[in-house]
Amino acid sequence: MVSKEFHTSSPSAPRPILTVSQLTSLVRTSIEAKFQDVWLEGEISNLRTPGSGHLYCTLKDETSQIRAVLFRSSAIRLRFSLAEGMQVIVRGRLTVYEPRGEYQIVLEAVEPKGIGALQLAFDQLKERLAAEGLFDPARKKPLPQFPKTVGIVTSLNGAAIRDILAVLRRRWPTLHIIIVPVQVQGEGAGEQIAVALRSLSEQGLADVIIVGRGGGSLEDLWSFNEEVVVRAVAASSIPIVAAVGHEINVTLTDFAADYCAPTPSVAAEIVVPVLTEVIDRLRDLTVRTGRAMVRQCLSEHRRLVSNRRGLAHIRFRIQEEAQRADDVTYRLREMTLSRLSAGSDRVRRRERELTGLSPLLMVKRSLSMMPLFIKRLERQMRVLALQRRGQVEAAVAQLNGLSPLSILGRGYSILMRAPGGVLLRRASDVRVGENVTAQLAEGRLDCTVRRVLPDPSL
């Protein structure tokens, strides 16, 4: 016989078996550890902007794509708007969205490729506001020729305010100036500028407003590109002169303002003329007017002297005009007296109406009515109390009628099994010789069952 030997190998170690969630979590941990700071270049597609404020899109190139998400906390810091097909450079961290098992990049910064973010935001906002007509030349208001009050919206720490004040005081020393100091750079500067412009416009404190600051980079001047500032400039009822930076600097405020000055100093020169030049001009005009009047009077005198009839005609015209003036004066006096009388009557009526509406008189009338209201309340309370008492008594009578003690008082009794006090409802529930207890209206009886009779109705 040939014997066969069977050799069994030793059992191997148990293999680890992972769930899908466990594997996805391991992959996510590994990816996030290795790709915490990633820079990517790609084209935006499938852009979605739900109401939560988060932005979802796909970054792609010629052969590949990756999902991307920009959470609201980072999205609100974007200076420009994302759009389909935009080429961007982004920075973020790689992660895995576990519910779908997809890897994605969580964006922290987005820059447009080939153009700065601020310049792109500038161009986008300019195009949108221009489409609304905020830069339409027809909306521009003319500057006053001789303003009495000039409002200035700028920072007190910059050179712009010093240049503007120096020019204004040199050109028109008696000018009234209102300075509204604001922050012109950094977080919240745009809102301060807009509030200052709205305040001057709504209160009508100035005849013309100068808003601006010194020169700087596009980022330094960005407060004057913010939408809230541009809209405040366009909505102002007072003419506004924009004086932001130097000639090479361009802001959206320049397009919305009624006049754009290349520098703050030039803005001051545009707003007010030179007082001495105006005075000299007035003196020259006065002299020229006097000479013209003398020449005209001499000419008329020669003409009148040469024509005697002309003097009589002029005398008649003067008397006629004097009579007409007296007539107009009389009618004006009568009209004035009539209107004064009517106005006095209206004033007296208003006084009587106001007297009737006096808070003190109304309080006195109300206090005089209080005793009557108190008496009505007391009567109503008594009636209500009687109604409630009657309802309570009826309820008590009804409860007494339904009380077991009332039923016992009419001669009935309640039978209970003697040991446990269980109520007996049928004769078949007890046996002959068993002890029962009978509850009467007053007291109890211990009884022994001698005979159980069946129900004759069955």
VOMI-794786 format. One record per residue (C-alpha): chain; z, y, x; residue in three letters; residue number from 1. Coordinates in nm, 3 decimals, always signed. Layout:
   setor        c3        c2        c1   kolnu   bafi
       A         Z         Y         X     ALA    NUM
...
//
This chain:
   setor        c3        c2        c1   kolnu   bafi
       A    +0.000    +0.000    +0.000     MET      1
       A    -0.073    +0.350    +0.105     VAL      2
       A    +0.199    +0.592    +0.027     SER      3
       A    +0.128    +0.958    -0.030     LYS      4
       A    +0.369    +1.226    +0.064     GLU      5
       A    +0.375    +1.548    -0.128     PHE      6
       A    +0.500    +1.855    +0.062     HIS      7
       A    +0.615    +2.158    -0.137     THR      8
       A    +0.621    +2.491    +0.034     SER      9
       A    +0.933    +2.700    +0.017     SER     10
       A    +0.933    +2.954    -0.263     PRO     11
       A    +0.803    +3.293    -0.152     SER     12
       A    +0.995    +3.618    -0.208     ALA     13
       A    +0.946    +3.773    -0.558     PRO     14
       A    +0.666    +4.026    -0.574     ARG     15
       A    +0.759    +4.379    -0.691     PRO     16
       A    +0.600    +4.461    -1.025     ILE     17
       A    +0.577    +4.833    -1.115     LEU     18
       A    +0.522    +4.999    -1.448     THR     19
       A    +0.244    +5.254    -1.483     VAL     20
       A    +0.501    +5.532    -1.505     SER     21
       A    +0.674    +5.416    -1.187     GLN     22
       A    +0.348    +5.398    -0.996     LEU     23
       A    +0.240    +5.742    -1.122     THR     24
       A    +0.575    +5.889    -1.021     SER     25
       A    +0.543    +5.740    -0.670     LEU     26
       A    +0.191    +5.878    -0.635     VAL     27
       A    +0.305    +6.220    -0.753     ARG     28
       A    +0.595    +6.225    -0.506     THR     29
       A    +0.366    +6.125    -0.220     SER     30
       A    +0.098    +6.382    -0.308     ILE     31
       A    +0.343    +6.667    -0.360     GLU     32
       A    +0.511    +6.593    -0.026     ALA     33
       A    +0.180    +6.605    +0.168     LYS     34
       A    -0.003    +6.883    -0.018     PHE     35
       A    +0.255    +7.152    -0.083     GLN     36
       A    +0.033    +7.444    +0.023     ASP     37
       A    -0.342    +7.398    -0.029     VAL     38
       A    -0.626    +7.651    -0.012     TRP     39
       A    -0.939    +7.573    -0.212     LEU     40
       A    -1.272    +7.736    -0.278     GLU     41
       A    -1.465    +7.658    -0.592     GLY     42
       A    -1.626    +7.764    -0.916     GLU     43
       A    -1.428    +7.807    -1.239     ILE     44
       A    -1.542    +7.606    -1.538     SER     45
       A    -1.391    +7.483    -1.868     ASN     46
       A    -1.159    +7.785    -1.874     LEU     47
       A    -0.898    +7.768    -2.152     ARG     48
       A    -0.643    +8.036    -2.242     THR     49
       A    -0.404    +7.907    -2.515     PRO     50
       A    -0.142    +8.121    -2.683     GLY     51
       A    +0.126    +8.004    -2.439     SER     52
       A    -0.015    +8.234    -2.172     GLY     53
       A    -0.095    +7.950    -1.929     HIS     54
       A    -0.451    +7.923    -1.798     LEU     55
       A    -0.628    +7.588    -1.761     TYR     56
       A    -0.962    +7.535    -1.586     CYS     57
       A    -1.162    +7.308    -1.359     THR     58
       A    -1.250    +7.396    -1.001     LEU     59
       A    -1.575    +7.240    -0.889     LYS     60
       A    -1.838    +7.245    -0.618     ASP     61
       A    -2.173    +7.064    -0.589     GLU     62
       A    -2.028    +6.713    -0.602     THR     63
       A    -1.661    +6.715    -0.706     SER     64
       A    -1.414    +6.879    -0.933     GLN     65
       A    -1.037    +6.906    -0.983     ILE     66
       A    -0.827    +7.025    -1.273     ARG     67
       A    -0.623    +7.339    -1.217     ALA     68
       A    -0.346    +7.516    -1.407     VAL     69
       A    -0.214    +7.870    -1.363     LEU     70
       A    +0.120    +7.904    -1.540     PHE     71
       A    +0.209    +8.220    -1.728     ARG     72
       A    +0.457    +8.343    -1.465     SER     73
       A    +0.172    +8.359    -1.212     SER     74
       A    -0.103    +8.453    -1.459     ALA     75
       A    +0.062    +8.781    -1.558     ILE     76
       A    +0.037    +8.894    -1.195     ARG     77
       A    -0.343    +8.868    -1.192     LEU     78
       A    -0.511    +9.207    -1.159     ARG     79
       A    -0.842    +9.076    -1.294     PHE     80
       A    -0.961    +8.837    -1.564     SER     81
       A    -1.090    +8.491    -1.486     LEU     82
       A    -1.433    +8.399    -1.622     ALA     83
       A    -1.665    +8.100    -1.639     GLU     84
       A    -1.876    +8.057    -1.325     GLY     85
       A    -1.659    +8.286    -1.110     MET     86
       A    -1.636    +8.183    -0.745     GLN     87
       A    -1.272    +8.200    -0.635     VAL     88
       A    -1.040    +8.113    -0.349     ILE     89
       A    -0.706    +7.973    -0.467     VAL     90
       A    -0.376    +7.866    -0.319     ARG     91
       A    -0.145    +7.613    -0.479     GLY     92
       A    +0.026    +7.279    -0.461     ARG     93
       A    -0.118    +6.942    -0.550     LEU     94
       A    +0.059    +6.734    -0.813     THR     95
       A    +0.001    +6.462    -1.070     VAL     96
       A    +0.011    +6.520    -1.447     TYR     97
       A    +0.193    +6.198    -1.532     GLU     98
       A    +0.109    +6.168    -1.907     PRO     99
       A    -0.261    +6.130    -1.818     ARG    100
       A    -0.227    +6.005    -1.463     GLY    101
       A    -0.455    +6.282    -1.336     GLU    102
       A    -0.403    +6.477    -1.021     TYR    103
       A    -0.432    +6.855    -1.045     GLN    104
       A    -0.354    +7.168    -0.852     ILE    105
       A    -0.091    +7.414    -0.972     VAL    106
       A    -0.222    +7.757    -0.873     LEU    107
       A    +0.002    +8.025    -0.732     GLU    108
       A    -0.259    +8.280    -0.617     ALA    109
       A    -0.624    +8.343    -0.711     VAL    110
       A    -0.868    +8.571    -0.530     GLU    111
       A    -1.234    +8.631    -0.619     PRO    112
       A    -1.468    +8.527    -0.342     LYS    113
       A    -1.662    +8.805    -0.173     GLY    114
       A    -1.477    +9.092    -0.349     ILE    115
       A    -1.115    +9.197    -0.360     GLY    116
       A    -0.903    +9.125    -0.665     ALA    117
       A    -0.825    +9.494    -0.716     LEU    118
       A    -1.191    +9.593    -0.694     GLN    119
       A    -1.286    +9.323    -0.944     LEU    120
       A    -1.008    +9.432    -1.179     ALA    121
       A    -1.129    +9.791    -1.138     PHE    122
       A    -1.486    +9.700    -1.229     ASP    123
       A    -1.382    +9.484    -1.526     GLN    124
       A    -1.152    +9.748    -1.675     LEU    125
       A    -1.404   +10.025    -1.613     LYS    126
       A    -1.675    +9.833    -1.797     GLU    127
       A    -1.446    +9.754    -2.092     ARG    128
       A    -1.311   +10.110    -2.132     LEU    129
       A    -1.658   +10.261    -2.091     ALA    130
       A    -1.780   +10.038    -2.374     ALA    131
       A    -1.503   +10.186    -2.593     GLU    132
       A    -1.631   +10.537    -2.516     GLY    133
       A    -1.325   +10.660    -2.324     LEU    134
       A    -1.548   +10.805    -2.051     PHE    135
       A    -1.798   +10.967    -2.288     ASP    136
       A    -1.876   +11.327    -2.174     PRO    137
       A    -1.874   +11.437    -2.538     ALA    138
       A    -1.498   +11.375    -2.544     ARG    139
       A    -1.428   +11.615    -2.258     LYS    140
       A    -1.231   +11.928    -2.350     LYS    141
       A    -1.305   +12.265    -2.187     PRO    142
       A    -1.042   +12.407    -1.952     LEU    143
       A    -0.870   +12.731    -2.064     PRO    144
       A    -0.989   +13.037    -1.873     GLN    145
       A    -0.647   +13.202    -1.847     PHE    146
       A    -0.371   +12.942    -1.900     PRO    147
       A    -0.016   +13.068    -1.946     LYS    148
       A    +0.154   +12.735    -1.869     THR    149
       A    +0.039   +12.456    -1.638     VAL    150
       A    +0.192   +12.107    -1.649     GLY    151
       A    +0.202   +11.896    -1.332     ILE    152
       A    +0.256   +11.520    -1.339     VAL    153
       A    +0.311   +11.383    -0.989     THR    154
       A    +0.579   +11.282    -0.740     SER    155
       A    +0.823   +11.535    -0.598     LEU    156
       A    +0.819   +11.362    -0.259     ASN    157
       A    +0.448   +11.384    -0.178     GLY    158
       A    +0.237   +11.654    -0.018     ALA    159
       A    +0.032   +11.692    -0.337     ALA    160
       A    +0.304   +11.881    -0.526     ILE    161
       A    +0.353   +12.122    -0.236     ARG    162
       A    -0.021   +12.191    -0.209     ASP    163
       A    -0.059   +12.246    -0.584     ILE    164
       A    +0.241   +12.482    -0.609     LEU    165
       A    +0.130   +12.681    -0.305     ALA    166
       A    -0.218   +12.739    -0.448     VAL    167
       A    -0.092   +12.821    -0.801     LEU    168
       A    +0.166   +13.072    -0.679     ARG    169
       A    -0.081   +13.238    -0.447     ARG    170
       A    -0.353   +13.271    -0.708     ARG    171
       A    -0.136   +13.358    -1.016     TRP    172
       A    +0.228   +13.439    -0.922     PRO    173
       A    +0.343   +13.494    -1.284     THR    174
       A    +0.219   +13.155    -1.404     LEU    175
       A    +0.469   +12.933    -1.589     HIS    176
       A    +0.476   +12.584    -1.435     ILE    177
       A    +0.628   +12.266    -1.585     ILE    178
       A    +0.673   +11.977    -1.340     ILE    179
       A    +0.728   +11.626    -1.475     VAL    180
       A    +0.830   +11.413    -1.174     PRO    181
       A    +0.709   +11.052    -1.185     VAL    182
       A    +0.664   +10.757    -0.957     GLN    183
       A    +0.299   +10.743    -0.845     VAL    184
       A    +0.304   +10.408    -0.667     GLN    185
       A    +0.457   +10.067    -0.720     GLY    186
       A    +0.593    +9.871    -1.015     GLU    187
       A    +0.637   +10.077    -1.333     GLY    188
       A    +0.460   +10.385    -1.197     ALA    189
       A    +0.175   +10.360    -1.447     GLY    190
       A    +0.410   +10.353    -1.745     GLU    191
       A    +0.600   +10.658    -1.614     GLN    192
       A    +0.276   +10.855    -1.574     ILE    193
       A    +0.158   +10.760    -1.924     ALA    194
       A    +0.494   +10.858    -2.081     VAL    195
       A    +0.487   +11.196    -1.905     ALA    196
       A    +0.132   +11.270    -2.023     LEU    197
       A    +0.211   +11.169    -2.381     ARG    198
       A    +0.525   +11.385    -2.380     SER    199
       A    +0.341   +11.696    -2.262     LEU    200
       A    +0.059   +11.635    -2.510     SER    201
       A    +0.275   +11.563    -2.815     GLU    202
       A    +0.507   +11.858    -2.756     GLN    203
       A    +0.227   +12.100    -2.661     GLY    204
       A    +0.425   +12.232    -2.366     LEU    205
       A    +0.127   +12.329    -2.148     ALA    206
       A    -0.223   +12.476    -2.177     ASP    207
       A    -0.363   +12.245    -1.907     VAL    208
       A    -0.225   +11.946    -1.712     ILE    209
       A    -0.279   +11.843    -1.350     ILE    210
       A    -0.211   +11.475    -1.280     VAL    211
       A    -0.252   +11.316    -0.939     GLY    212
       A    -0.118   +11.240    -0.595     ARG    213
       A    -0.226   +11.235    -0.230     GLY    214
       A    -0.473   +10.994    -0.078     GLY    215
       A    -0.423   +10.626    -0.002     GLY    216
       A    -0.571   +10.280    -0.031     SER    217
       A    -0.699   +10.126    -0.351     LEU    218
       A    -0.367    +9.946    -0.390     GLU    219
       A    -0.170   +10.269    -0.332     ASP    220
       A    -0.372   +10.448    -0.600     LEU    221
       A    -0.370   +10.156    -0.846     TRP    222
       A    -0.125   +10.322    -1.083     SER    223
       A    -0.404   +10.563    -1.181     PHE    224
       A    -0.630   +10.265    -1.261     ASN    225
       A    -0.387   +10.105    -1.507     GLU    226
       A    -0.510   +10.090    -1.864     GLU    227
       A    -0.201   +10.258    -2.008     VAL    228
       A    -0.259   +10.566    -1.788     VAL    229
       A    -0.632   +10.587    -1.861     VAL    230
       A    -0.571   +10.567    -2.236     ARG    231
       A    -0.297   +10.833    -2.218     ALA    232
       A    -0.536   +11.066    -2.033     VAL    233
       A    -0.816   +11.007    -2.285     ALA    234
       A    -0.584   +11.056    -2.585     ALA    235
       A    -0.428   +11.381    -2.462     SER    236
       A    -0.480   +11.685    -2.685     SER    237
       A    -0.434   +11.909    -2.377     ILE    238
       A    -0.712   +11.932    -2.116     PRO    239
       A    -0.631   +11.723    -1.808     ILE    240
       A    -0.751   +11.773    -1.452     VAL    241
       A    -0.735   +11.457    -1.238     ALA    242
       A    -0.649   +11.515    -0.871     ALA    243
       A    -0.599   +11.168    -0.728     VAL    244
       A    -0.639   +11.129    -0.352     GLY    245
       A    -0.928   +11.276    -0.156     HIS    246
       A    -1.300   +11.300    -0.223     GLU    247
       A    -1.364   +10.939    -0.118     ILE    248
       A    -1.102   +10.804    -0.359     ASN    249
       A    -1.221   +10.712    -0.709     VAL    250
       A    -0.993   +10.602    -0.993     THR    251
       A    -1.044   +10.531    -1.362     LEU    252
       A    -0.829   +10.836    -1.440     THR    253
       A    -1.107   +11.049    -1.286     ASP    254
       A    -1.355   +10.918    -1.545     PHE    255
       A    -1.120   +10.972    -1.843     ALA    256
       A    -0.997   +11.320    -1.740     ALA    257
       A    -1.161   +11.635    -1.869     ASP    258
       A    -1.224   +11.749    -1.513     TYR    259
       A    -1.207   +11.560    -1.183     CYS    260
       A    -1.103   +11.754    -0.872     ALA    261
       A    -1.167   +11.616    -0.522     PRO    262
       A    -0.815   +11.707    -0.401     THR    263
       A    -0.489   +11.838    -0.553     PRO    264
       A    -0.547   +12.181    -0.391     SER    265
       A    -0.891   +12.211    -0.547     VAL    266
       A    -0.742   +12.112    -0.883     ALA    267
       A    -0.504   +12.407    -0.863     ALA    268
       A    -0.793   +12.640    -0.776     GLU    269
       A    -0.991   +12.511    -1.075     ILE    270
       A    -0.705   +12.554    -1.321     VAL    271
       A    -0.626   +12.924    -1.262     VAL    272
       A    -0.828   +13.217    -1.127     PRO    273
       A    -0.704   +13.468    -0.869     VAL    274
       A    -0.491   +13.731    -1.042     LEU    275
       A    -0.588   +14.012    -0.804     THR    276
       A    -0.957   +13.938    -0.856     GLU    277
       A    -0.911   +13.945    -1.234     VAL    278
       A    -0.726   +14.278    -1.211     ILE    279
       A    -0.998   +14.426    -0.987     ASP    280
       A    -1.263   +14.304    -1.227     ARG    281
       A    -1.080   +14.460    -1.524     LEU    282
       A    -1.047   +14.791    -1.339     ARG    283
       A    -1.418   +14.789    -1.260     ASP    284
       A    -1.504   +14.711    -1.620     LEU    285
       A    -1.269   +14.985    -1.742     THR    286
       A    -1.437   +15.245    -1.521     VAL    287
       A    -1.783   +15.132    -1.621     ARG    288
       A    -1.686   +15.130    -1.990     THR    289
       A    -1.543   +15.482    -1.962     GLY    290
       A    -1.856   +15.611    -1.799     ARG    291
       A    -2.073   +15.446    -2.065     ALA    292
       A    -1.861   +15.600    -2.340     MET    293
       A    -1.889   +15.946    -2.185     VAL    294
       A    -2.265   +15.911    -2.159     ARG    295
       A    -2.288   +15.790    -2.518     GLN    296
       A    -2.067   +16.073    -2.647     CYS    297
       A    -2.272   +16.337    -2.462     LEU    298
       A    -2.591   +16.186    -2.600     SER    299
       A    -2.457   +16.186    -2.955     GLU    300
       A    -2.321   +16.538    -2.913     HIS    301
       A    -2.661   +16.667    -2.806     ARG    302
       A    -2.824   +16.488    -3.096     ARG    303
       A    -2.578   +16.632    -3.348     LEU    304
       A    -2.603   +16.981    -3.215     VAL    305
       A    -2.979   +16.963    -3.246     SER    306
       A    -2.951   +16.846    -3.607     ASN    307
       A    -2.712   +17.050    -3.829     ARG    308
       A    -2.773   +16.829    -4.126     ARG    309
       A    -2.658   +16.536    -3.926     GLY    310
       A    -2.308   +16.690    -3.894     LEU    311
       A    -2.278   +16.728    -4.269     ALA    312
       A    -2.389   +16.371    -4.317     HIS    313
       A    -2.133   +16.250    -4.068     ILE    314
       A    -1.856   +16.454    -4.236     ARG    315
       A    -1.950   +16.303    -4.572     PHE    316
       A    -1.947   +15.952    -4.421     ARG    317
       A    -1.606   +16.013    -4.266     ILE    318
       A    -1.462   +16.131    -4.598     GLN    319
       A    -1.616   +15.834    -4.776     GLU    320
       A    -1.472   +15.592    -4.524     GLU    321
       A    -1.132   +15.763    -4.549     ALA    322
       A    -1.137   +15.717    -4.928     GLN    323
       A    -1.239   +15.356    -4.885     ARG    324
       A    -0.955   +15.306    -4.638     ALA    325
       A    -0.705   +15.453    -4.886     ASP    326
       A    -0.836   +15.221    -5.157     ASP    327
       A    -0.808   +14.917    -4.935     VAL    328
       A    -0.459   +15.023    -4.826     THR    329
       A    -0.349   +15.055    -5.189     TYR    330
       A    -0.490   +14.714    -5.286     ARG    331
       A    -0.334   +14.559    -4.979     LEU    332
       A    +0.004   +14.712    -5.068     ARG    333
       A    -0.018   +14.586    -5.427     GLU    334
       A    -0.120   +14.238    -5.312     MET    335
       A    +0.162   +14.231    -5.061     THR    336
       A    +0.420   +14.336    -5.323     LEU    337
       A    +0.283   +14.077    -5.566     SER    338
       A    +0.306   +13.799    -5.308     ARG    339
       A    +0.653   +13.909    -5.206     LEU    340
       A    +0.766   +13.899    -5.568     SER    341
       A    +0.614   +13.554    -5.621     ALA    342
       A    +0.771   +13.436    -5.297     GLY    343
       A    +1.111   +13.569    -5.402     SER    344
       A    +1.082   +13.382    -5.733     ASP    345
       A    +0.998   +13.060    -5.548     ARG    346
       A    +1.292   +13.113    -5.314     VAL    347
       A    +1.531   +13.162    -5.607     ARG    348
       A    +1.398   +12.846    -5.777     ARG    349
       A    +1.440   +12.650    -5.457     ARG    350
       A    +1.795   +12.784    -5.420     GLU    351
       A    +1.880   +12.666    -5.772     ARG    352
       A    +1.723   +12.326    -5.701     GLU    353
       A    +1.912   +12.294    -5.372     LEU    354
       A    +2.236   +12.395    -5.546     THR    355
       A    +2.182   +12.116    -5.798     GLY    356
       A    +2.120   +11.871    -5.514     LEU    357
       A    +2.425   +11.979    -5.313     SER    358
       A    +2.608   +11.675    -5.171     PRO    359
       A    +2.943   +11.836    -5.254     LEU    360
       A    +2.842   +11.888    -5.617     LEU    361
       A    +2.712   +11.533    -5.641     MET    362
       A    +3.039   +11.399    -5.498     VAL    363
       A    +3.240   +11.602    -5.749     LYS    364
       A    +3.028   +11.470    -6.036     ARG    365
       A    +3.071   +11.116    -5.909     SER    366
       A    +3.448   +11.160    -5.878     LEU    367
       A    +3.465   +11.291    -6.234     SER    368
       A    +3.292   +10.973    -6.354     MET    369
       A    +3.531   +10.742    -6.167     MET    370
       A    +3.805   +10.724    -6.440     PRO    371
       A    +3.541   +10.630    -6.699     LEU    372
       A    +3.402   +10.359    -6.472     PHE    373
       A    +3.755   +10.229    -6.400     ILE    374
       A    +3.832   +10.203    -6.774     LYS    375
       A    +3.502   +10.020    -6.836     ARG    376
       A    +3.581    +9.783    -6.551     LEU    377
       A    +3.930    +9.713    -6.684     GLU    378
       A    +3.794    +9.638    -7.034     ARG    379
       A    +3.529    +9.412    -6.892     GLN    380
       A    +3.788    +9.231    -6.680     MET    381
       A    +4.014    +9.175    -6.982     ARG    382
       A    +3.725    +9.040    -7.187     VAL    383
       A    +3.620    +8.814    -6.903     LEU    384
       A    +3.979    +8.693    -6.850     ALA    385
       A    +4.011    +8.604    -7.223     LEU    386
       A    +3.678    +8.417    -7.207     GLN    387
       A    +3.791    +8.220    -6.900     ARG    388
       A    +4.131    +8.145    -7.058     ARG    389
       A    +3.963    +8.010    -7.372     GLY    390
       A    +3.732    +7.793    -7.156     GLN    391
       A    +4.031    +7.658    -6.961     VAL    392
       A    +4.227    +7.580    -7.278     GLU    393
       A    +3.926    +7.400    -7.427     ALA    394
       A    +3.885    +7.199    -7.109     ALA    395
       A    +4.257    +7.107    -7.110     VAL    396
       A    +4.237    +6.996    -7.473     ALA    397
       A    +3.930    +6.786    -7.392     GLN    398
       A    +4.106    +6.629    -7.091     LEU    399
       A    +4.414    +6.556    -7.304     ASN    400
       A    +4.191    +6.388    -7.561     GLY    401
       A    +4.043    +6.164    -7.294     LEU    402
       A    +4.378    +6.086    -7.124     SER    403
       A    +4.495    +5.722    -7.141     PRO    404
       A    +4.846    +5.843    -7.231     LEU    405
       A    +4.703    +6.010    -7.540     SER    406
       A    +4.541    +5.683    -7.642     ILE    407
       A    +4.872    +5.499    -7.589     LEU    408
       A    +5.049    +5.753    -7.807     GLY    409
       A    +4.830    +5.643    -8.098     ARG    410
       A    +4.977    +5.290    -8.087     GLY    411
       A    +4.755    +5.123    -7.832     TYR    412
       A    +4.877    +4.941    -7.522     SER    413
       A    +4.733    +4.830    -7.186     ILE    414
       A    +4.773    +4.468    -7.079     LEU    415
       A    +4.794    +4.384    -6.712     MET    416
       A    +4.838    +4.056    -6.526     ARG    417
       A    +5.204    +4.041    -6.430     ALA    418
       A    +5.184    +3.954    -6.058     PRO    419
       A    +4.911    +4.197    -5.944     GLY    420
       A    +4.886    +4.458    -6.215     GLY    421
       A    +4.517    +4.374    -6.282     VAL    422
       A    +4.386    +4.514    -6.612     LEU    423
       A    +4.299    +4.253    -6.876     LEU    424
       A    +3.981    +4.313    -7.073     ARG    425
       A    +3.909    +3.967    -7.224     ARG    426
       A    +4.143    +3.706    -7.375     ALA    427
       A    +3.975    +3.440    -7.165     SER    428
       A    +4.105    +3.611    -6.848     ASP    429
       A    +4.459    +3.461    -6.906     VAL    430
       A    +4.598    +3.114    -6.973     ARG    431
       A    +4.870    +2.995    -7.204     VAL    432
       A    +5.212    +3.040    -7.049     GLY    433
       A    +5.099    +3.313    -6.812     GLU    434
       A    +5.313    +3.627    -6.792     ASN    435
       A    +5.151    +3.966    -6.872     VAL    436
       A    +5.279    +4.323    -6.883     THR    437
       A    +5.209    +4.556    -7.180     ALA    438
       A    +5.206    +4.930    -7.096     GLN    439
       A    +5.311    +5.138    -7.401     LEU    440
       A    +5.326    +5.512    -7.449     ALA    441
       A    +5.693    +5.487    -7.352     GLU    442
       A    +5.801    +5.196    -7.137     GLY    443
       A    +5.663    +4.845    -7.064     ARG    444
       A    +5.702    +4.495    -7.212     LEU    445
       A    +5.699    +4.170    -7.016     ASP    446
       A    +5.527    +3.904    -7.236     CYS    447
       A    +5.439    +3.537    -7.214     THR    448
       A    +5.107    +3.415    -7.356     VAL    449
       A    +5.171    +3.147    -7.618     ARG    450
       A    +4.816    +3.105    -7.745     ARG    451
       A    +4.467    +3.232    -7.650     VAL    452
       A    +4.245    +3.300    -7.950     LEU    453
       A    +3.868    +3.329    -7.916     PRO    454
       A    +3.676    +3.644    -8.024     ASP    455
       A    +3.577    +3.588    -8.390     PRO    456
       A    +3.260    +3.796    -8.337     SER    457
       A    +3.122    +3.546    -8.082     LEU    458
//
